[in-house]
Amino acid sequence: MKEGRNPHEADSWWQESAFLAWYDEARGIGGIHRLGTEINRGTANMWCGIFKKGGASFRLNQQDLPYVDMGDGGFGCGPQRLAIDGSGLHWSLDTPEAAVNVTISDYASDNLWHGGGGKTLELSERAHYHSICSVVGTVRLGNETIEVNGVGWRDHSYGVRHWDKVMHHRCVCGSFARDHALDFMSWLGIDGTLVHGGFEIRGGVKTPIEQFDLTVPIDEDGISARSADVKGTLPSGQPFVAHFDAAGAVLVETHAYLGIEAVGIVTLSTGERGFGYMAVSNNARLGRGFPPLVLHALWENGLKRS
């Protein structure tokens, strides 16, 4: 699979998307970004959330926008772009209230996507990969520009994605060193099928983790979440607990899907600590209506000064 535009099928649910979540703990700033193109519908969607500890924050979630076709040079939607050139992979956002200009460098590792067998292919995508990466560049929130040097988690996928057939899902990943990462996911289809999978990648070797429980405490609003816990057994046979604490989160929406995505820190019972990402949706209403309240995630578009 290439970073630029990939061949598409005729299905109206065919999509291609790029995603980036990142956090610079030293500077207390992080972000979540997605570009989604639906070429057979002639439309595209995007979301982003940027948050700085003790400072400003920004959210923008837009749907039914024109697809910006950059061919093999990337793709875009609205004010966001994923660009590929001879110097690498670049993510940008350009609005009057906030801007991002960062370069992404993947860590040397196997594809982190574990998938869920035939059900994932049916509901979500035909081609998909995840990668832990460095994120270096600048971010502007209002009039403040911050140099960032953080760790990220990104993916790129294309294929038929049925947003209308996923009831809810959970995903937690952590990166503890350039050669050590954990990734866990589960989702429930509207037909009651549960997809559940995880793995450890260490020293370039990816090994499934069969035994684990992934729990996410949901806040009083019934939507947002600030933490997650994974308990299980590593491929070595060693029991482990991984705890995620969110530094910032954003409410994201497209079609029937409405969820929370967050970045922060994952701490292992082994003592290791590093970058973490969490996504969670509780979509029992199948996307019927926007929530009246979200307590612990950005949920209105625009810049907030504090």
ChimeraX attribute file (.defattr): number of C-alpha atoms within 10 A of each C-alpha:
attribute: neighborCount
match mode: 1-to-1
recipient: residues
	/A:1	12
	/A:2	9
	/A:3	17
	/A:4	18
	/A:5	18
	/A:6	14
	/A:7	8
	/A:8	15
	/A:9	14
	/A:10	9
	/A:11	14
	/A:12	14
	/A:13	18
	/A:14	21
	/A:15	24
	/A:16	25
	/A:17	21
	/A:18	24
	/A:19	20
	/A:20	23
	/A:21	27
	/A:22	29
	/A:23	31
	/A:24	22
	/A:25	19
	/A:26	9
	/A:27	14
	/A:28	17
	/A:29	27
	/A:30	27
	/A:31	27
	/A:32	26
	/A:33	26
	/A:34	24
	/A:35	23
	/A:36	24
	/A:37	27
	/A:38	24
	/A:39	20
	/A:40	14
	/A:41	13
	/A:42	12
	/A:43	17
	/A:44	23
	/A:45	23
	/A:46	27
	/A:47	24
	/A:48	25
	/A:49	28
	/A:50	28
	/A:51	27
	/A:52	21
	/A:53	14
	/A:54	10
	/A:55	13
	/A:56	18
	/A:57	24
	/A:58	24
	/A:59	26
	/A:60	22
	/A:61	20
	/A:62	16
	/A:63	16
	/A:64	16
	/A:65	14
	/A:66	16
	/A:67	19
	/A:68	17
	/A:69	15
	/A:70	15
	/A:71	12
	/A:72	14
	/A:73	15
	/A:74	21
	/A:75	24
	/A:76	26
	/A:77	25
	/A:78	20
	/A:79	13
	/A:80	22
	/A:81	24
	/A:82	23
	/A:83	20
	/A:84	18
	/A:85	10
	/A:86	6
	/A:87	7
	/A:88	11
	/A:89	17
	/A:90	20
	/A:91	22
	/A:92	19
	/A:93	20
	/A:94	14
	/A:95	15
	/A:96	11
	/A:97	15
	/A:98	22
	/A:99	19
	/A:100	22
	/A:101	18
	/A:102	19
	/A:103	21
	/A:104	21
	/A:105	17
	/A:106	18
	/A:107	15
	/A:108	13
	/A:109	19
	/A:110	17
	/A:111	15
	/A:112	23
	/A:113	19
	/A:114	20
	/A:115	21
	/A:116	17
	/A:117	11
	/A:118	10
	/A:119	14
	/A:120	15
	/A:121	16
	/A:122	14
	/A:123	18
	/A:124	23
	/A:125	19
	/A:126	15
	/A:127	15
	/A:128	21
	/A:129	16
	/A:130	19
	/A:131	20
	/A:132	31
	/A:133	23
	/A:134	19
	/A:135	25
	/A:136	20
	/A:137	17
	/A:138	16
	/A:139	22
	/A:140	20
	/A:141	23
	/A:142	17
	/A:143	9
	/A:144	10
	/A:145	13
	/A:146	15
	/A:147	15
	/A:148	22
	/A:149	20
	/A:150	21
	/A:151	25
	/A:152	29
	/A:153	26
	/A:154	20
	/A:155	18
	/A:156	21
	/A:157	23
	/A:158	25
	/A:159	24
	/A:160	23
	/A:161	23
	/A:162	18
	/A:163	17
	/A:164	16
	/A:165	17
	/A:166	25
	/A:167	23
	/A:168	20
	/A:169	19
	/A:170	22
	/A:171	22
	/A:172	29
	/A:173	26
	/A:174	29
	/A:175	25
	/A:176	18
	/A:177	15
	/A:178	17
	/A:179	16
	/A:180	19
	/A:181	24
	/A:182	23
	/A:183	24
	/A:184	24
	/A:185	22
	/A:186	19
	/A:187	21
	/A:188	18
	/A:189	17
	/A:190	15
	/A:191	9
	/A:192	10
	/A:193	12
	/A:194	16
	/A:195	17
	/A:196	22
	/A:197	20
	/A:198	23
	/A:199	22
	/A:200	22
	/A:201	20
	/A:202	17
	/A:203	14
	/A:204	15
	/A:205	11
	/A:206	20
	/A:207	16
	/A:208	16
	/A:209	19
	/A:210	14
	/A:211	15
	/A:212	18
	/A:213	14
	/A:214	17
	/A:215	15
	/A:216	19
	/A:217	13
	/A:218	15
	/A:219	14
	/A:220	12
	/A:221	13
	/A:222	13
	/A:223	22
	/A:224	27
	/A:225	26
	/A:226	22
	/A:227	21
	/A:228	22
	/A:229	18
	/A:230	20
	/A:231	17
	/A:232	17
	/A:233	16
	/A:234	19
	/A:235	16
	/A:236	8
	/A:237	9
	/A:238	9
	/A:239	14
	/A:240	14
	/A:241	16
	/A:242	22
	/A:243	19
	/A:244	27
	/A:245	20
	/A:246	20
	/A:247	22
	/A:248	25
	/A:249	28
	/A:250	30
	/A:251	27
	/A:252	26
	/A:253	19
	/A:254	17
	/A:255	13
	/A:256	17
	/A:257	21
	/A:258	23
	/A:259	20
	/A:260	24
	/A:261	29
	/A:262	30
	/A:263	32
	/A:264	26
	/A:265	22
	/A:266	26
	/A:267	20
	/A:268	18
	/A:269	12
	/A:270	11
	/A:271	7
	/A:272	13
	/A:273	18
	/A:274	18
	/A:275	26
	/A:276	30
	/A:277	27
	/A:278	29
	/A:279	22
	/A:280	25
	/A:281	22
	/A:282	21
	/A:283	20
	/A:284	11
	/A:285	11
	/A:286	18
	/A:287	19
	/A:288	12
	/A:289	9
	/A:290	8
	/A:291	13
	/A:292	6
	/A:293	12
	/A:294	19
	/A:295	13
	/A:296	19
	/A:297	22
	/A:298	25
	/A:299	21
	/A:300	14
	/A:301	14
	/A:302	17
	/A:303	19
	/A:304	16
	/A:305	11
	/A:306	10
